Amino acid sequence: MTAIFKEVQDTGDFSNRVRIFSYDEIGLTGEAYNELMETLQTAIGTISSVMEKVSLGNFQESISGTY
């Protein structure tokens, strides 16, 4: 799993997910990683969208969510 962390760090691509083969401690760690990547991807997408609108002069948008 270390390689996938490095890939995300190098590319900034939060769409990477690990394949789950078991539901032991390793599999649960993989699931937690996938959930973290999903949360980060959603948060960064939301922030990017709002910042783009702000850059165009639309100050009515806001960022909300549980991250």
N, C-alpha and C positions, 0 to 999 in steps of 0.2 A: 504494500500500500504506500510505502514511502515514495516510490516512483511516481505515483499519481499526484501526490502532494507537490512534488518537484515540478511536474508538468503544469499544474495549476499555477504555481508560483512563477514559472518561466513564461507562460503564455497569457495568464490572466483569464483563462477560459474556465468558467465555473460550471460548464455543462458536463464535465467529466463525472462519471459515476463508476462505482465498483460493482462487479457482478457478485451476487451473494450465492454461495454454494452450500451454506449450512446455517443453522440458527443457534450455534454455540456462541461462545464469547467473541470469536473472530467474526462470525457472521453478523452479530449484533453491533460490533464496532463498525463494520462496513455499512450497515443500515444507518447508524448514527452519522457516519461520514456523508452518505448520500442525502440525508435530511439537512445536514449543515450546508452542503453545496446548493441544495434547492433553495434554502432560506437566503443564502448570500446572493444567489443568482436573481431571485425575486427582488430583494432589497436594492441591489445595484441597478437592476432594470427600472425600478420605480424612481430611484434617485436620478438616473440619467434622463428619464422622461420629464420629470419635473424641472430639472435644470435646463433642459432644452427649451421648455416653455417659458421659463424665467428669462432665458437669454433672448427670447423673442418679445419680451415685454409683458408676458402674461403672469401676473403676480397673484392670481387667484388660486393656483394649484398648491396643494400641500402634500407632504409625505405623512402617511399614517399607516400603521400596521404594528403588529407585534413581531419584533425581530429578535 
